């Protein structure tokens, strides 16, 4: 699934790029949905461990999350 620009901006920044730098977009688009979610949550939450906690909570609430 191709991610919208709003998600791509966060993924780019998470990988040390400016939000408009598309040089790694092919790689970023190739990430699995769960990996994209981890990266975005990690960016927004400030750390990867927090992202895992949020994903765990979502699963505990009944969301079906797979790679």
Number of C-alpha atoms within 10 A of each C-alpha: 8 11 14 9 11 9 16 21 19 21 27 22 16 18 13 10 15 14 17 11 13 13 11 12 13 9 8 19 17 13 15 13 16 13 14 20 19 21 25 22 23 20 19 14 13 12 13 16 12 16 20 16 12 16 17 14 12 13 13 10 9 9 11 8 12 9 9
